Amino acid sequence: MRARTLARTAVTSPSLVARWGAAMLLAATTRRHAAGLSGVSVLPRKLTMPLRRTGTDPVPELAALRAQHPVAKIGRVLGRTVWIVTSHEQARAVLNDSVSYSTDIRPILGGDGDLAIGGLGFTDPPDHTRLRRYLIPEFAGRRLAALAPKITEIVEHQLDLLEESGDPGDPSDVVDFVSACAFPIPFHVICELLGLPGEDRERFRELGHARFDVTGGGAGTFGAMSRSQEFLAEVVRAQRREPGDGLIGALVRKHGHELDDAELTGLVDGVFTGGYETSASMLALGVVTLLRDREAYALAADDATVDGVVSELLRYLSVVQIAFPRFARNDMTLFGQQVRAGDAVVCSLSGANRDGEFADRPDEMDPSRPGRGHLAFGHGMHRCIGSELARMELRATFSSLSRRYPDMALAVEPRSLQFRELSIVHGIESVPVRLVPTAPATRP
């Protein structure tokens, strides 16, 4: 009964606590805290430091903190001490430990089983184990292999639209990679994965965009989340009557007797939020990075080397900057630091992946680097379930882009690009590019 209640609560609140400060890791997952989202900018910089970037790089303070100690106290939120883990070895150990820590946020907020929390990321076994096992087969090799041709088709179509979005009479006209490709590609891939009917996709696209648009403030974002979840609930009810060919239909056919509509909607919503903005940010920031490194951009065109490019981009960019917070179950000594029961332990994925003890020359982009071991997808039982799907999207996009437009270049000075200032999922608002070089001026 508890597992069913827990899954149902995920439908009423966001399953990705994106774009807000460290305090929101503990508070923003319930509707009653939505009004506090606008106050994030007044939090001490040390507390929000793991959520900041300098362009594509983690802020220097993160490396300085790691040099002092791999585990550091950075503040208090809701009466709880917050610890940040910045080294690769120590972060990996914390993420792999499901005994010493809990990710269930309800006790911290003083709630019970009916309190809305954020999906799989904020659940513990056995609830997490039960819910995750429904999804694992849908992200296995055979299912993803069947999706591969569609991913290629989506990528090629969006690259066509990228070219068409400029001036047809001027092939060197400026176009925006983010709006034309970075967001549409993962959106359409997720729609294919879920099996959303074509007539529903435009409505879902509008809801999805509003969900990640924070210009109107936190309350507006929460409203968009609620509307998109209501939409998914409608789709689930429709596919309960007539299962489609995608993930929703597969879950209905295989587990419909075990999952009610609210639980199924929660799982579907988790797939959407976990794979949409993260993949979009990787595509956008990945293009910025590759266009600054022409050798890596050229390597992306080769099937033999594109995997190395993608793996290194995942490590180098680490767009998901921090893992879900872990809460100490008991007093403990954590790598020399005295952590008390209930303290929040947050692993900096961007910090761990730039740890010089893990990667030689960590602040350099090196596609020849062995790709095993980075923490871009997390680690342990909460490791991203859609990691291989994300890799497929990145490989297909970057390889096709490099082949079709080998001379593509940024259309603005890199320093003028507008990166997000404070976010769990790091990103960029626009990437203006020219698909072909500007024609050289002719002498009179």
N, C-alpha and C positions, 0 to 999 in steps of 0.2 A: 504493500500500500504506500509506503514512504517513497519508493522509487517512482511510482506513478505520479504522486503529488509533486515530486521534485521536477520531473520532466515537464509537467503541465505548467509550472511557474515560469519556465523559460520562454513561454509564448508571450508573456506580458512585459518583458523587459529586454534590453539589448543583450545579445550574447557576445558582443565585442565591445569592450569599454574603450572606445577609440577617441583620440584627440583631446583628452582632458588631462589635467594635471594629476600628480601623484595622489592627492586626496581622493580623487574620483575612483581610484583603484578600490577604495574601501567603501565609497558612498554612492557613486553614480549608477550603480546597478539596480537601484530601486526608484520608483517613481517619486517617492516622497522627498528625494534629494535632488530632483531635477532642477529646482530653483537655484541651487547652489553652484551650478556649473559655471556661471559667469564670473565667479569669484576666484577662479584658478590663477589668474595673472598676479594676484596679490600674495600668493604663497611664497615662502622663502625660496630663493634661487637654488639653494642646495637641495631642497626637496624635489624640485622640478627638473634639476640638472640632467637626470638620465633620459628625459623626454625631449631634450633640446639637441640641435645639430648646428654645425657650421658647414653649410652646404650639404655635401653627402657624408661628411665626417662627423663622428661623435665630438662633442665639445672637449677641449683640452682638459678641463677639470676632471673628466672621467678617467683619463689615463693617469693624471696626477693622483687621484684617489686610489687607483689600483696600485700605484707604485708605493704608496704609504702602507696599505693593507688591503688584501683581497675582499675583506668584509668590513663595511663601515656603517656607522649610524648616521643617517641623514635627516632625521627629524621625527616628529610625532604627528599622528593623524587619528582622530577619534579616540584619543587616549592610548593609542598603541604606538610603540616605538617601531620605526621603519628602518630596516637594514638593507643595504644594497650590496650585491655580490658582483664584482667586476672582472674577476679572472676566469679564464676558461675552465681550468681544472675544478675549481671550487663551485662554479655555476653548474657544471655538468653533474657534480656530486649531489648538489641540492635538488636539481630537477629530477634526478633519478631516485630520490628518496621519498617514497609514498608512505613511509611509516612514521617518520618524525614530524611530518607536516600535514596540514589539511588545506584544501583549497575551497572548502565550504564557507562562504562569507556570511551566512545567516547568523551564526552566533555572535559575530563581531558587531552586527547591526541590531542585535537584540531581538531578532525575529524567530519565527518557528517555521514549520514545514510549508506554510502557505505564503511565506514571503518570497516575492519575485526575485530570482537571481539570474545569473547569466549563462545558463546552458552547461555544456560539458566542461568548460574551463573552470567552473566553480562547483564541481561535484567531486565527491570522493567515492572510492569503492564501498559497497558493491553497486551503488547507483551508476557510477561512471562506467563500470565494467559492463553492466547490463545494456546501457544505452549505446555505448561505443560499438558493441558487437553487432548491432544492427547495421551499422554503416561500413564496417571494414570490408565486407565482401563487395560492396558497391564501388570501392576504390582499389580493387585488386586488378591484376594484370589483364585478364580477359575483358573486363568491363571497360577499362581505360583504352585497351587496344582497339576496341570497337568504336571508341569515340575519336580516335586519332585522325581519321580522314575528315571528320566534321570540323575538328580544330583547324586543320590545314585550310579547309574551305572558308572558315570564318576569318582567319588571318588574311588570306588572299583578298577576300571581299573588302575587308576594312582597309587594306593597303591601297586597293583601287579607289576607295572613297577618300583616302588621304590625298591621293593625287588629284582627284576631282574637286577637292575642297579649295584648291588654289585657283589661280587665274589660268584657264585653258590656253590662253595665248602667251603665257609667260611661265615656262616650266621651272623657272627659278623663283617663282612667287613663294611667299612665306605661308606655311600651313602649321597648324597646331597638332602635334602628335598626341597629346593627352586626350583632347576631345574627339579626335578622329579614330584613335586606336587604343590607347592605354586603358580607357574605361570600357569602350564597347566590346573589345575582344573578350575579357574575362566575363563580362555580363552575358554575352551570347553563349559562351561555353557553359556557364552555369545553367542557363536556360535549357540547353541541350541535355546536360547531365540530369537536371531535375525532370525533364520531360514536360516543360510548360508549353501549352498550345500557342501557336503563332499569334492568335488574336489577343492573347493575354499579355504578350511581351512588352508592348508599348506602354501599357498602364504600369506594369511592373518596373520598367526602365525609369519612368518618371518618379515612382515611389522610391526606387533604389537611389537615384541621384539625390533626392531631397534628404534621404536618410544620412548621407555623408556630407551634407552641406551645413556647416555650422555658422554661416554668416548671419543667420537669424537668431542665433543663441541656442542654448541647450534645450529649452522647452520645445522649440520648433523641431529640433532633431528627434526628441523623444516622441513627439506627435507623428513624425514621419515613420519612425520605427513601428509605432503602433499600427499605422495604416498599412504598412507593407506586410506586417504579420497578419493582419486581418485579411488582406488579399491572399496570402498563402494559405490561410485557413479555408478560404473559399475554394481554392484549387484542390486542397486535400479532400474536402468534402465531395467535390465533383469527381475526383479520381477514385474515391472510395466506391462510387457508383460505377465508374467506368475507368479502370486503371489504364494509364498510358504506358509508353515504352521506356520511360526514364526511371530515375531513382525513386520518385514518389510512387509510381505504379508498382515498381519492384518491391518496395517496402510494404505496400498494401497487399500484394499477392502473397508474399512470403510471411509477413508478420502482422497482417491486418487484425488478426484475432488477439494479438498481444498488445498492440498499440492503439490507443484511442486517438481521436482527431487532434486533440491538444498536444499529445506527446509527439505525434508525427509532424505536426506543424513546427514544434520546437526543434526537432532534428533538422528539418528542411531549412528553417531559418538560420540555424547554426552553420549549415553548409554554405548558405548565401553570404552571411556576414564574414565567415572565415576565409572565403575564397575570392571575394569581389574586390574590396578595396586593397587588400594586401597584394594581389596579383597586379592590379592597376598601378599601384605605387612601384612595384618591381619593374614593370614595363617602362614607366615614365622615367624613373631614376636610372634604370639600366641604359636607356638610350642616351641620357645625358652623359653617363660615365663612358659609354662606348665611343661617343663622338668626341670625347677628349682623349681617347686612346685608339688611334686609327689602326694600330696593329691588332688589338683585341677585336675591334669592329670587323676587320677582314677575316679573322679566325672564326667569327660567328657564321660566316658563309659556308664553312667546310663542315660536312657531317662528322668528320673525324675529330674535330676540335671544338665544336659548339658546346658539347657537354662540359668541357673544362671552363669555357667562358661563362656558362650559366652558373655553374657551381661557385666559381670565384665571385661573380656578381652577388650571389646570395650571401656569401660570407662578408664581402666588402661593404655591401649596402645595409644588410640586416634591417630591413624596413620595419619589421616588428621589433621595437626597441627593447621592450622588457617582457618577461614572461608573466603569466598570471601569478599574483602574489601567493606565497605559501605562508601559512600561519603555524608557528611552532606549537606543537601539542603539549610539550613539557619544557621546563628549563633545560638548557643545554649549553655546551661549549662548542661554538661553531668556528672552527679554524682559529681558535684563540680568543674569540669574542664571547662574552657572556650574554646569551640570548634568553629572554624570559618567555614563559608560556604565553601565547597570544600575540607575541611580536610578529610583525609582518616582515618576511624575507623576500626581497624582490631581486631577481637575477637580471642583470643588464646583458641582453643578448648582443647588442652592438658593442658593448665593452668587452665581453668575452671573446667575440670574434675578431677583435683588434688587439688581443693579448699577444705580446711578443713571445711569450713562453709557448704559445700554441702555434703561431704562424710567423715565420721569418719575414721581416720587412712588412708588418701587418697593415701599414697604411698605404701600401702600394697594391695596385690591381695587377695580379699575375695569373693569367689563365693556365699556366703550366703547373700551378700549385696543386698538390694532391687535394682532392675535394672532400675527402672523408673527415668527419668529426666536427664540422662547424655546427653551430647551434641556431642557424637562421630559422629552422622549423621547430625549435625547442628540443626537448629530450625527455625520455621517460614516457610515462603513461599519457601525458598530455601533449606529446609530440603531434604536430599537425597531421591530421589524417589525410589531407589532400595534397601532401607534398609532391607526389609524383605527377598529379594532374597539373600542379603549378609549374613543374619543370617542363612538362610537355608544352604548355602555353608559351613559356619563355623560349624554349628551343625553336618552336615553329615560328614565332614572331621575329626573333633576332636573326635567325638564319635567312628567312625570306627577305627581311628588310635589307640586310647586307648584300644579298645577291641582286635584288632589284635596284637598289640605290646605293652603289658602292661609294659614291661621292657625296652622299647626304651630309649636311653640316648644320650646326646650330646657326640660327639666323640672328642671334643677339649675342652680346658679350656674356660669358658665363656668370660674371658677377651681378648681372641684372636679373637673373632667374629668381623667381619668388618661391622659396622653399617654405614649408610649414615651420612655424616657430616653436610650437609646443604640441607634441603628438605622440601617442603610443605607436601608431602606424605613420612612419615618416613618409612625406610625399612632396609633390610639387604641383602647383596649380596649372602651369602651362609650359609646354616645351616648343617654342617656335623653331621650325626647321625649314631649310631649303633642300628639296630632294635632289637638285642638281646645282652645281656651282653657278654663281652669278656670272653672266657673260662678261668677259674683260672689255673694258672701254676701248673703243677704236680711236686711233689717232686721226685727226682731220687731214 
